[in-house]
């Protein structure tokens, strides 16, 4: 079985059929939608791998702290991971670079396969310089989505932050994801109408979990608006709350 625990915004904990734990975009401690118990990073339990879609604080968040706590690597956009090394945020062995189209098999050749995909967004790292106490903006690489193929062949497309782009159809045709975790909040990402169009016309997954909404006032889109715009699509939508867990 596959377990998917959503913790608000894009933060996701996936437990694979083989028992590996993958955490994506761990913005938890300062996330207003994360349940209180998970603001203690130790509550996540064992973590085997961390994925970050881009450098914005509501996705990058607690990735360095979680990495050091569990001594496990963060995989993310090449530019972001290089900056983490250069600034001393993480050492090279915990900050692993890869890029769009690249596939990793972090648990061995017969285990989980993770491929990075395009996302239509931006990626800047806001970092407080400990020497000056001032905030600095640094290159954060190009934003990514992830296709995560688990040991049993089940595929999850975590889209990260993105607007509409027509190669979503190519991604769906080529990788054939079973579950899509799709942003719907609007303003910085797709609106419910945009997300519904992408789901219905291009992605056509078996399952969808709407994410990246209601965390901040500008993210006004709702799962209800998304489902209404989706109409009679055969995709099964799970309008879950942060802290809810699904099993596939």
Buried (B, 14 or more C-beta within 10 A) or exposed (E): EBBBBBBBBBBBBBBBBBEBBBBBBBBBBEBEBBBEEBBEBEEBEEBBBBBBBBBBEBBBBBBBEBBBEBEBBBBBBBBBBBBBBEBEBBEEEBBBBBBBEBEBEBBEEEBBBBBBBBBBBEBBBEBEEEEEEEEEEBBBBBBBBBBBBBBEEBBBBBBBBBBBBEEBBEBBEEBBBBBBBBBBBBEBBBBBBBBBBBBBEBBBBBBBBBBBBBBBEEBBBBBEBBBEBBEEBEBEBBBBEBBBEBEB
